[in-house]
Amino acid sequence: MTMPLRQSIRIGAYILGRRLRRVRRFPLLVELEPLFACNLACAGCGKIQHPADVLRRRMPVEQAVAAVEECGAPMVSIAGGEPLLHPQIGRMVRELVARKKYVFLCTNALLIPRKIDQFEPSPYFAWTVHIDGLRERHDASVCRKGVFDQAVAAVKECRRRGFRVTTNTTFFSTDSPRTVVDVLNYLNDDLAVDQMMISPAYAYEKAPDQEHFLGVEETTRLFREAFGDGNRRRWRFNHSPMFLDFLEGRIDFPCTAWAIPSYSLFGWQRPCYLMADGYARTYRELVEETDWDSYGRGRDPRCANCMAHCGYEPTAVFATLSSLKETLRAVRSG
């Protein structure tokens, strides 16, 4: 399953409009990081390795909204760090929703019970809760016991209150097709979240654990086996069918990281939220002054094992809309 129909129509119209105006590069979604601080220290994340003075900083709401409006993206993923640590996160979401941006708030869910009253259900808003496996696997990933149970309880409360809930699950070399199937079955069938996102882990340069990131062959083997027995058709994914084809190794794409740019306390990050080769002051500067042809698998060794959605999901979306056959397949899967 792909995104809701209303959202799909709007995003399709947005892409068509940019193409009719012959705009070569434009954003589909902004990765907005209004802070880097977090209440967890996950082994596979390098975001909290910044100096203490940087971790104390919080992006003003006006700056965050201005960046989103500047680039014109119709969707925003608010991440970090843990965005619920931001004292004005509720207002930030309300300002973006008021502008009819589709907002995904990425969270480990620990603070949802304390912050949920700051938010209202809306077709433009969804919680994106990180769940990296079942209880033992997830708690090991975030390096703290009890987090899985708290996240599950928060998801249930969000659904009880009428919120749309999605999940994001990262898989490492320690995972097997069985662990992938188990957690996605649980999220899809037992927890009954609206949609799920999946990603092979990317080797953050500053991540404490550098031993368990997946290579391309490991990734495609893992997902091809996990997607068997009709699982892929049954699970409610928030991905295009062609991106899932890509994860299985059935099709290859170039990286289009400019379509999911990252805006943080430092500015527009080059080339994506996974790598930091400097920062631009504006989205236009990011697009026009970044050597995009030097990034991606086969071009930059740091990209050799990357199959992350920030680089390849937009390519899959563009490929889908360029083909009537693939467009119809995406509609049927939704």
Protein Blocks (a to p, Z undefined) as FASTA:
>chain_A
ZZdfklmmmmmmmmmmmmmnopabdcfbdcddfbfbdcbdcfkbcklmpcfklmmpccdf
klmmmmmmmnopabdcddedjfklpmklmmmmmmmmmnopacddddehlmmmmmmmmpcc
dfkbccddddfbdfklmmmmnopghklmmmmmmmmmmmmnopacdddddddfkbcfklmm
mmmmmmmmmnopabdcdddddddfklmblmlcccfklmmmmmmmmmgghlmmmpccfbdf
klmmmmnopaccdddfklmccddfkbccdfbfkbcebjafbfklmmmmpcfklgcehkam
klmmgccfklmmmmmmmmmmmpmklmmmmmmmZZ
